[in-house]
Amino acid sequence: MRLPIIFSVDDDQQVLQAIQYDLRKQYRKQYRILSTSSAHEALDSLTELKKKGEEIALFLSDQRMPEMTGVEFLAQARKVFPNAKRALLTAYSDIDAAVRAINEVQLDYYIAKPWDPPEEKLYPVLDDLLGDWMSDYRPAFEGLKLVGYQFSPESHKLKDFMAGNLFPYQWLDIESDPQAQELLNLHGVDRSNLPVIVLEDGSVLTQPTIATLGEKLGLQPKASQSLYDLAIVGAGPAGLAAAVYGGSEGLRTILIDKRAPGGQAGTSSRIENYLGFPNGLSGADLTRRAISQAQRFGVEFLAPQEVVAIKSQGQYKHIAMSDGSEVVTRSILLSTGVSYHKLENPSLDKFTGAGVYYGAATTEAYAFKDQPVYIVGGGNSAGQGAMYLSRMASEVYICVRRPDLVETMSQYLIDQIDRTPNITVLGCTEVVEALGNERMECLTLEDMNTRERRTVKAAGLFIFIGTKPLTDWISMNIIKDSKGFIATGRDLTKFTDFKEVWKHDREPYLLETCSPGIFAAGDVRSGAMNRVASAVGEGAMAVSFVHKYLAEN
């Protein structure tokens, strides 16, 4: 945490050095000591300090200065840091001016020169002033600040990206938080440029793209080596596990993801059936641990970076990126996972990011404090989202097509939902329409048995339905099943075109695709079990097959 500042101004170098020495001697452990001989220079620096999130606890200014009086300086400084304490160094003849300043600039104290010994004439006064200031001081948030409209798709994308990449940030709603407008005024930014991100160094990004933000935050979008042993596309649980095992076993490994590590599991508010964590853990916590572990083994992580094509040329595989760059590797693991199905409904499309969200319960939950929200979906992700939202929302309604959750959700989650008084399961119910102006305000629901419709107040709708494999971008001849999931191992023999593309004496390894040296693991693979633990297991297993492949090539 940054230390608050004591700022002294005096044009007399001898006096300035003396006050610096005494301040540092007594307060350097609790405060940073800044000083200058120019009042104008001091005022010029205050705005920059404010932009960087610095806090000034005390201004200490000499009354007699050529550029302006100490009282005039304190009056200007007060406009920038109104909560800072203000003290004046005065000669005996300046006491009348100091007394007047008590009313003019709310001067807190005046100190007569000389102040020797400081233990009697300086420190007791400053101790009282600093003690008063500290009692009211609330440290400002240190980190990224995002200013925008709550129900803005652009703001949601940035929140989702920063949360997914585990960057702490402060969200400031321009319509409800006075600090948001103050921050815009400080940096001279108009509301028309929202969303705005203020970085820790005080620099500002207006309407940034994900790629621009990622680069500013130090994420690595470019590969550093010319050749890798293993390139992993997709940083969900399977990809993270493969990265850990690949790196720990000496493979030059690179992990690539277009958004953030963790995949769908990374957005889970609580995973309670993962081996070794009896009290459960969040998807973000699991992701943080895995990324740290992989990087400790030398794994390179590229994000945000989107893979648009892969091709195999002999023993080398080429991975093309959306920015035109390329990664060359000896083997590839596809672990791109799945995405939630979009409900084909124009009214929901209209409010996506403005009240309608696919997943994202942890990112947007606080915005719906004491308001009713609805969830569509009956799987574990929907149940975990409902439990998390129930902490903030007044009521949580789970809409499912089936009569109940028994066939689609783990029993431990069903039991938790039954014990949560503000969660209601609406069986045989589907969402027909979203209503509202600039944001969603109501939903029209339909009873699937009676076809009766009703309109209900709804602040938010969170959709967790179905899974679609993220494989549309693969243009090379990789065999997929009828739903787009990647076929691997012995399952490939079920497809009539397998022998047309597989021209090797051996059979494909268990997790190998129809293209030798290209493997698939996790939810994107046909026949996967759709559990975090099984995805982690497949990711680890894939590395053993990568070793076998590399040994023969």
N, C-alpha and C positions, 0 to 999 in steps of 0.2 A: 504494500500500500504506500502511495506517495505521502510524504510528510507535508503538513501544511507549512506555510511560509510566514516568516517575519520579514517585512520589507522596510528598510530604512533609507532615507533620502537626506543628504546634507552636502552642500557645495564646498564646505570646509574639509579638505582632505584629512587634516589632523583630527578633527572631531569625528569624521566618518570612520577613520581607522580605529579610533578609541571605542566607538559604539559597536563596530563590528567585532572587535576583540571581546568586549564584555558580553555581547549577545551569544557569540559562539561558545564562550566559556561556560555559560549557564544553560543554553537551550539547544545546542546542536544535536543532541540525541532525540529530541522530540519535534524539532522544527528545522526546516531549511532556512538559512540566513541569506537573503539577497540584499544588495545595497547598490546605490548609484549616487553620483555627485550631481546629476542633472535631473531636475523635476520633469522636464519635457521628455527625456529619455525614459524615465520611469513610467509616465502616463502612456507612452507609445507601447511599452512592453506589456501593459496590463491586459489589453484585449487579447493578445496572443496567449498569455497565461490562461485567460478565461477559456479560450477555444480549446486549449489542451487539457482542460478539466482540473487545473490547479486551484488550490484554495489558499487564500491569504487570511491569516489569523489576526495580524496586527500591522498597521502602518505606523511608522515612527518617523516624523519629519521635523526638520529644523524650521523655525518660523522665518528666519532671515535668510532668504536666498535670492539671487539676482534675477532669475527667470520668472519666479512667482513666489508669493509668500507660502509658508507652510500651510496656513489655513486654506489658501486657494488650491493648493495641491490636494489636500485632504478632501475638499469639496468635490473635485473632479474624480478622485480615486473612489469615492463613495458610490458614484454612479455605476462603476464596474463591479465593485465588491462591496455591496451595501451592508453585509453582515460583519465585515472586518472591524476590529477595534481600532480606534484612532487616538494616537498620543502625539503631543507636540513638545519639541525641545525648545526651551525659551531662555533668553537672558532675563535678568530681573526687570529690565525696562519693557519687556514684551508681555508682562503678565496681564495687563489690561486687555490686550488683543486676544490672549488665550482665553480669558473669561468670557469675552464676547463670542468666541468660537464655540463655546459649550452649547450655545443656543443655535448658532448659524450652521454648524456642520455636525452637531451632536458629538462634539469632542468628548472623549471619555476621560482624558487626563492630560495635564501638562506637567512637564518635568523640567525643573530649573537646571541650567548648566552652571558649574560642573556638577556631576552626579557622584562624585567620589566621596566615600567608598560605595561602589555599586550594591554591595550587600545590604546597605541601609537605605540608599536613596533611589536605586533603580529596580533591583530585582523584586522587592516586595510589591511595588506598583504593577510591574509587568506580570508578576505571578497572579495577581488578582484579576487583571484584564484577560489574560490568557485562560485562566480558570473559568471565568464567565463565558468566554467564547466557546471553550471546549464543551461546556455543559449543554450548549444549544447546537453544537456541531453534529451534523449527520454526514458521514463521508459520501461524496458523490460516487456514482457508479463508475468504475474504471474499466473501460473497454469500449466495444463498438456500441454506437447508438443508432437506432433505426427510427426515422420519423416518417410517418405516412398515415394514410387513412386505414382504419381497421378493416373495412370491407372492400379492400382493393386487391385484385388478383396479383398485381405487381408486388405489393407489400408482402402478400402471402408467399410468393415464390422466394423472396429474399429471406424471410423468416425460416421457411422450410429448409433452405440451403444452409444457412448458418447453424440452425439447430442440428441438422444432419451431420455437419462437419464438426460439431462439438465446439463451436465458437460461442463463448458467452456474449450475450448482447442485451441491451436495454431497449425495449419497445416503447415508443412514445406516440400515442394516438393524437394527431393534430386537432381532433375535434373535442377531446376531453381532457387533455393534459396540458396545463399552462406552460410547463417546461418545454414542450415541443415547439411552441411558437417563439419562446425566448431563444431557443437554440437556433432556429431559422434566422431570427433577427440578428443574433450574434455573428452568424456567418454570412449574412446578406443574401439569403436564399429565399426565393418566392415559393409560395404554395404550389404554383403551377409546375414546379420541378420535382415534386414528390413522386416516388419515395426518395429519401435522402439518407445516406449513411455517413456518419461522422466517425472517422477512425481515431485511434488512441492518440495519434500525433497531432490531432486537430484538423487534418485535411478532410475534405468533403467530396463525396461521390454523389452526383445527382442522377437519378434514374439509371443506376448501373446495371449492366448485364451480369449474369452469373459468372461468365468467364472473366470479366474485368474485376469483379469483386474477389473471385478466387485468387487471381494474380496479386492483387493488393494485400490479401491476407497471407501471402506467402505460400500458397499451395503450388505444387509443381505440375505444370501442364506439359512439360517436354521431357522426353527420355534423355538420360545422361550417357548411356552406353550405346555402342553400335550393334551389339548382339547380346541376346539373353538366352538362357537355357529354357526358361518357362515364363510365358506371359499369361496372366490371369485377367480375363475380361469380366468384370463384375465383382464388387466387393461386399457381397452379402456373406452370410455365415460360411457357405461353402468356399467362396473365394478367399475369405480371411483365413480359414483353416489351411487351405492349400498354400497360402503365402507363408504362414508360420512354419509349416513343415518343409516347404521348398527352401526357404531361407535357412532354416536350422540344419538342413541336410546338404548345404553347400551349393545349391543351385543358384545361378544368377537369376533372380526372380523380380519381375515387375508386375504390379497390380494396378489395373486401370478401371476407373469408374467415372461415369458421366455426371454424377451428382454428388454423392456422399457415401461413405462406408456404412455397412450395416444392412442395406436392403430393407425389405419390409420388416424384418425382425428388429432393425435398428430404431424403428418408430414405435415399437411396442412399449407401453408404459410399465408392464410387469410380465416377466416370464417366470412362472412358478414351478414348472415341471422340468427344468434343465438340471441335469445331473451335477451334484456337488454344491448347489446353492439352495439349501433348505428353506431359506427365507425369500427366495426369488431374487431376481435382479432385473433392472430395466434393460431394454435393448440398447440404449445409449451407453450404459455401463459396460455391457458385453462388448460392444463395438470399440469403445475406448481401450479396454484391456487388450483386445485382439490386435488393433492397429499398433499399439505400443510394443507388443510382443513381436510382431512382424518386423517393425522397423529396427528393433534391437538386433535382429538377425540380418540386417542389411537389405531388407526388401525395399524396393523403390515404389513409391505410391504416386500415381498420376491422377489428379483431379482438380477441377472438373474437366474431363476430357472424354469426348464421345468417340467410340469406335464405329466407323461407318462401313468397313469392309475387311474381309480377311481372304487371303489366298495362299495356296501352298505351291512352292516351287522347289521340288526335290526335297532336300533335307531342311530347307529354310521356309519359315512361314512369315508372311508380310501382313502387318496390321496397319490399315489406313485410318487416320484420324480426321475428324471434321475440320480441323484447322489446316489440313494439308500435310501434316507431318506423318512420319511412319516409324513403326517399331519392327525390328527384325528379330525373330526368335526361332529356336529349334523346336519348341512345342508350345501348344496353346491349351488353356483350360477355359471353357465357356461356362461361366457361372452367373449369367445375367439375371437369373430369377424371373419373377413374374410381376405383372402390374394388376391393379384392380380393374375389373371391367367397368367401363363407363355406362351409365344408364342412358339409353337412347331416348332422350327427352329434351326438346329445345328449351323448355323452361328451366331445367336444371343446368344446361349449358350456359344459360344467361347469367346464372348466379354462382358459377364455379369460381371459387376464391373470394366470393362475397356472400358467404353464408352456406355454400355447398362445398364440401371438401371430400376428397378421396383419401381415406386414411387421415393422417395429420391431426389426430385427437390431442396429442401432447403439445403440438405447436400452437393451436388456437384455443385450447380449452378455457384459459382465463378470460377470454373475451366474452364468454357466455355465463359468467357468474350470475347466479340467481335468475337464470332464464331457462326456458324449456328447450331441449334439444332432442333430435331424433337420429337414430342409427338404422341403416339398412344393411342387413347381413346377419348370419347366424353362426359364423365360424369363430374360432378362438380370437382372432384379431378384433372382431366386433365386440366380443365379450370383454376383452382387455380394455378396449376403447371406452366401453360403457362404464366399467369400474372407475376408470380414471376421470371421465367426465362427471360422474356422480359426486365427486368431491366439490365441484364448482357449480354445476347446473342445478336449477331448482328441481327439475324432473328430467329423467332420461327414458326415452321410449325406444325399444328395439322392435323394428318392423321386419317380420319374416314371412315367407310364403307358406312354410310348413305350420302345423298347429303349435309347435313348441320348438325348443332348442335341443332336444334329446339326441337327435340323430346327427347333429352337425357340430356340437360344441363339447369340449372336455367337461367331465362331471364336476371337477373342482371349480370351474368357472360358473357353471350352472348353480352350484350351491352358493357361491359368493353372491351371485345376482339375486337369488331367492332371499338372501339375508339383508339385501340393501333396500331400504324402504322407498327410496326415490327412483328406483328402476322398475319399469313396467315392460313386460314382453307382450307385443301385439301380434298374436298369431294370425295367419291367413290374411295378412294385411300388406298392401303395396302402396308405394307413393306414386300418385298420378300426376301431380303438378306442383310446382313451386310458384309462390306469388310474392310480389313486393315491388318496390320502386328501384332505388339504387342498390338495395340489398334484399335478401330473402327475408320475408316477414311471416309467411304462413305456408302451410302445406295442405294439399288436398289428398286425403287417404281414401282407399277403397277396400271394403271388406270383400274378399275373394269368393266368399260363399253366397252372400246376399246381393253383391254388387252395389251395396249402399255406399254413398260417398259422403264425406264430411270434411270440413275445413277447420284446421287447428292452428293455433299460434305456434310458431317455431322460429327460434332465433338461429339455429344451426342444424345442418343435416350432414352427417358423416357416413360415407358409403364404403362398405367393406364387403363387396360381393365378387364372387368368382375370381378366377385367375387366368390371365392371358400371358403366355410366355413371350419374353422380349427377344424374339428371333426374326422379326420381319426384316431386319437390316442385313441378314446373312444371305448373300446372293450366290455364293459358291454352292456346289452340289453336296450339301449336308442333308442327309435323310431325316425327315421329321414325320411325326404321326399326324393324324387328321386334324388335331387341334393346334399343331405348330410346335409341340414339344420335341426336343432332339432325341432321336433314337440312338442307343449305344449297345455295345457288346452283343450278346447272343440275340437280343431282340431285333437286331438288324436283319437277321436271316428271314424274318417274316415278310420283308418287303421285296417285291418282285425285282426292283432295280438294284438290289444290293450287289449282285454279282457283276453288274455292269460297271460299278464304281470301285469295288474292292478287288485289287489285283495283287494280293500278297498270299504267300503260302500259309501263313499263320492265320488264325481267327482273330478278330478284333478283341482287344482287352476289354474287361468288364465295363469300364466307363469310357471307352474309346468310341468315337464317331466313325462314320464310314470313310473319313479321311485320316489316314495314319498320322499319329502325332497330335491330333486335335481331339481333346477330351471334353466331356460335359459332366457337371456335377450340380447337385442341389435341385431347386424347384424347376429349373428350366429343362431338366432331363425327363424324358418320358418314363413313367413308372415311379418317379420319386415319391417319397412318403410325406412330403410337406410338413416336416418337423425340423426345428432348429438343430436338434441333436443329430438327426439323420443327415442333414446338409453338412454339418461339421464333419461327420464321419466320412461322407463321400469326398469332401475336399481333401481330407488327409489321405484317403485311399487313392485318390487320383494321382498324388505325387509318387506313390510307389510304382504305378504303371508308367508314369513319365520317366522314372529311372530306367525301367525295362526298355522302353522305346529308345531312349537316348543311348543305351548300351549297345543297341543293335544298329545304330545309324552313325 
